[in-house]
Amino acid sequence: MGDRLDLQRIAAAFRTMGWIAFWSQLSMAVVCAGVLTFNSIGNDLMRNRDRAIGLGPGLSLTTLALLVLAWSIWQDWGLIRLSRGLATASAARPSKGETAARLNRHILASLTGVTLAAVGYQALAGSLTFQASMQQPGVVGAVGMGNNAITSLEMFSVLANTQALTGHLIGLWICLWLHQRIQRR
């Protein structure tokens, strides 16, 4: 009886944390995709495309992190389905090994996304720091400032990266907590 009750608690934890991970990562992905789309459209409208000195690699890595985040969201949906399987008393209930393997895949995806987002953040921050160091001190809009002023579109690229990084960290924390829960059983 205690084993069945413990299994029901684990299934409830998977369901609750799966929904939390799903909706939080989905909201982070929507914001990230919206900011990247806005950044792309805004850059197309800018006359001087050379203003963004080297943001390309950072934006590419942020886009890859967003794609991995989309896969993590799909894995979150798998956690919710897995909770339904754990709650049943039938022979179709996933084993502890299968459950751990699914969590390990999710952890690997989150770590990959965190790595891509962190390297992308470094590329974006380095590029914007270099661009800021080329700015001349003085009054904003002064003659001679040239094309070196950091624009809001360039700062939006950092925001998109931060959203992707946060989404992956949420997924990583939740999966590590769930993994710890099944290992205690």
C-alpha positions in Angstrom: 0.0 0.0 0.0 2.8 2.4 0.8 4.5 1.7 -2.6 1.2 2.5 -4.4 0.8 5.7 -2.4 4.4 6.7 -3.1 3.8 6.0 -6.9 0.7 8.2 -6.8 2.7 11.1 -5.2 5.4 10.7 -7.8 2.8 10.8 -10.6 1.2 13.9 -9.1 4.7 15.5 -8.9 5.3 14.7 -12.5 2.0 16.1 -13.6 2.3 19.3 -11.6 5.9 20.0 -12.4 5.3 19.0 -16.0 2.6 21.6 -16.4 4.7 24.2 -14.6 7.7 23.5 -16.9 5.4 23.4 -20.0 3.8 26.7 -19.5 6.8 28.6 -18.2 9.1 27.3 -21.0 6.3 28.0 -23.6 6.0 31.6 -22.4 9.8 32.1 -22.5 9.9 30.6 -26.0 7.1 32.8 -27.2 8.8 36.0 -25.8 12.1 34.8 -27.3 10.6 34.1 -30.7 8.7 37.4 -30.7 11.9 39.4 -29.8 14.0 37.6 -32.4 11.3 38.2 -35.1 11.0 41.8 -34.1 14.8 42.1 -34.2 14.9 40.5 -37.6 12.1 42.8 -39.0 13.7 45.8 -37.4 17.1 45.1 -38.8 15.6 44.7 -42.3 14.1 48.2 -41.9 17.3 49.8 -40.7 19.2 51.6 -43.5 22.6 50.9 -42.0 22.8 47.2 -41.5 26.5 47.5 -40.5 25.5 49.1 -37.2 25.2 45.7 -35.5 28.9 44.9 -35.4 29.1 41.1 -35.3 25.7 40.2 -33.6 25.2 37.4 -36.2 26.9 34.6 -34.2 25.1 35.5 -31.0 21.8 35.7 -32.7 22.4 32.3 -34.5 23.3 30.6 -31.2 20.2 32.2 -29.6 18.1 30.8 -32.4 19.6 27.4 -31.9 18.9 27.7 -28.2 15.2 28.6 -29.1 14.9 25.5 -31.3 16.3 23.3 -28.5 13.8 25.0 -26.1 11.0 24.0 -28.5 12.2 20.4 -28.2 12.3 20.8 -24.4 8.7 22.0 -24.4 7.8 18.8 -26.3 9.7 16.8 -23.7 7.6 18.7 -21.0 4.5 17.4 -22.7 6.0 13.9 -22.5 6.4 14.4 -18.7 2.7 15.1 -18.5 1.8 12.0 -20.5 4.3 10.0 -18.4 2.5 11.1 -15.2 -0.7 9.6 -16.6 1.1 6.4 -17.2 2.6 6.3 -13.7 -0.9 6.9 -12.2 -2.4 3.8 -13.8 -2.2 0.4 -12.2 -1.9 -1.4 -15.6 1.0 -3.3 -17.0 1.6 -0.3 -19.4 3.1 1.7 -16.5 6.6 2.8 -17.4 9.4 1.4 -15.3 11.8 3.3 -13.2 14.5 2.9 -15.8 12.3 4.2 -18.6 11.2 7.2 -16.5 14.9 8.0 -15.6 15.9 7.7 -19.3 13.2 10.2 -20.3 14.4 12.6 -17.6 18.0 12.1 -18.7 17.0 13.1 -22.3 15.3 16.2 -21.0 18.3 17.1 -18.8 20.6 16.6 -21.8 18.4 18.9 -23.9 18.3 21.5 -21.2 22.1 21.4 -20.7 22.6 21.7 -24.5 20.2 24.7 -24.6 21.9 26.4 -21.6 25.3 25.9 -23.3 24.1 27.4 -26.6 22.4 30.3 -24.8 25.4 31.0 -22.6 27.9 31.0 -25.5 25.4 33.1 -27.5 25.1 35.6 -24.6 28.9 35.9 -24.5 29.0 36.6 -28.3 26.3 39.2 -27.9 27.8 40.8 -24.9 31.3 40.9 -26.4 30.0 42.4 -29.6 28.0 45.1 -27.8 30.9 45.8 -25.4 33.2 46.3 -28.4 30.6 48.5 -30.0 30.2 50.6 -26.8 34.0 51.0 -26.5 34.0 52.6 -30.0 31.5 55.3 -28.9 32.9 58.7 -28.3 32.2 60.2 -24.9 30.1 63.3 -24.7 26.5 64.4 -25.5 24.2 61.9 -27.1 23.7 62.8 -30.7 27.0 64.7 -30.9 28.6 65.1 -34.3 31.2 62.3 -34.9 29.2 59.7 -33.0 28.8 57.8 -36.2 27.0 54.5 -36.4 28.4 53.2 -33.1 25.5 54.0 -30.8 23.9 50.8 -29.4 20.3 50.7 -30.4 17.3 49.2 -28.7 17.1 46.5 -31.4 20.6 45.3 -30.4 19.5 45.3 -26.7 16.5 43.2 -27.7 18.8 40.5 -29.0 20.2 40.2 -25.4 16.7 40.0 -24.1 15.8 37.2 -26.4 18.9 35.3 -25.3 18.1 35.8 -21.7 14.6 34.4 -22.2 16.0 31.3 -23.9 18.5 30.8 -21.1 15.9 31.2 -18.4 13.6 28.7 -20.1 16.3 26.1 -20.2 17.3 26.7 -16.6 13.6 26.2 -15.5 13.5 22.9 -17.4 16.8 21.8 -16.0 15.8 22.6 -12.4 12.5 20.8 -12.7 14.0 17.7 -14.3 16.8 17.5 -11.7 14.2 17.7 -9.0 12.0 15.0 -10.6 15.1 12.8 -11.1 15.9 13.1 -7.5 12.3 12.2 -6.6 12.4 9.0 -8.5 15.8 8.0 -7.2 14.6 8.3 -3.6 11.8 5.8 -4.3 
